[in-house]
């Protein structure tokens, strides 16, 4: 069982990451720089949520790899969609 202290720390990390994403949007950065920062933060948040809140950290590694393939596919589709916008 994971402790409340760990869940609180994960919540704080997710909250800070979301706040940084909003600040990046309003910072007036170059499109690709802002896009890269937001993608990295989003991937980190997705890994945290999948690992602890969906309990993948405690599952067999094969299931974790399967979910990682889905995450990589979603990232590839996001990059392809953003490229087509320009």
C-alpha positions as CSV (number, residue, x, y, z in Angstrom):
1,X,0.0,0.0,0.0
2,X,1.3,3.4,-0.9
3,X,1.3,6.0,1.8
4,X,-0.7,9.2,1.9
5,X,2.6,11.1,2.1
6,X,3.6,9.8,-1.3
7,X,0.2,10.5,-2.9
8,X,0.5,14.1,-1.5
9,X,3.9,14.5,-3.1
10,X,2.7,13.2,-6.4
11,X,-0.2,15.6,-6.2
12,X,2.1,18.5,-5.6
13,X,4.3,17.5,-8.5
14,X,1.3,17.3,-10.8
15,X,0.0,20.6,-9.6
16,X,3.3,22.4,-10.1
17,X,3.7,20.8,-13.6
18,X,0.3,22.0,-14.6
19,X,1.1,25.5,-13.3
20,X,4.3,25.6,-15.3
21,X,2.4,24.5,-18.4
22,X,0.0,27.4,-18.1
23,X,2.9,29.8,-17.5
24,X,4.7,28.5,-20.6
25,X,1.6,29.3,-22.6
26,X,1.6,32.9,-21.5
27,X,5.4,33.4,-21.6
28,X,5.5,34.3,-25.3
29,X,8.1,31.6,-26.2
30,X,8.8,30.4,-29.6
31,X,6.1,27.8,-30.7
32,X,8.5,24.8,-30.9
33,X,10.2,25.7,-27.6
34,X,6.9,26.0,-25.8
35,X,5.6,22.9,-27.5
36,X,8.7,20.9,-26.4
37,X,8.4,22.0,-22.8
38,X,4.7,21.2,-22.7
39,X,5.2,17.8,-24.3
40,X,7.9,16.9,-21.8
41,X,5.8,18.0,-18.8
42,X,2.8,16.2,-20.1
43,X,4.7,13.0,-20.6
44,X,6.1,13.2,-17.1
45,X,2.6,13.8,-15.7
46,X,1.2,10.8,-17.7
47,X,4.0,8.5,-16.4
48,X,3.3,9.6,-12.8
49,X,-0.5,9.1,-13.1
50,X,-0.1,5.7,-14.9
51,X,2.5,4.5,-12.4
52,X,0.8,5.4,-9.2
53,X,-2.9,6.1,-9.7
54,X,-3.4,3.3,-12.3
55,X,-1.0,1.1,-10.2
56,X,1.2,0.2,-13.2
57,X,4.2,0.4,-10.9
58,X,3.1,-2.7,-9.1
59,X,2.1,-4.7,-12.3
60,X,4.3,-7.0,-14.3
61,X,6.8,-5.2,-16.6
62,X,5.2,-6.6,-19.7
63,X,2.0,-4.6,-19.0
64,X,4.0,-1.5,-18.3
65,X,5.8,-1.9,-21.7
66,X,2.5,-2.4,-23.4
67,X,1.2,0.9,-22.0
68,X,4.5,2.6,-22.9
69,X,4.0,1.6,-26.5
70,X,0.5,3.3,-26.4
71,X,2.0,6.4,-24.9
72,X,4.7,6.5,-27.6
73,X,2.1,6.1,-30.3
74,X,0.0,9.0,-28.8
75,X,3.1,11.1,-28.7
76,X,3.9,10.3,-32.4
77,X,0.4,11.2,-33.4
78,X,0.6,14.5,-31.5
79,X,3.8,15.4,-33.2
80,X,2.4,14.5,-36.6
81,X,-0.7,16.6,-35.9
82,X,1.3,19.6,-34.7
83,X,3.6,19.4,-37.8
84,X,0.6,19.4,-40.1
85,X,-0.7,22.6,-38.5
86,X,2.4,24.6,-39.7
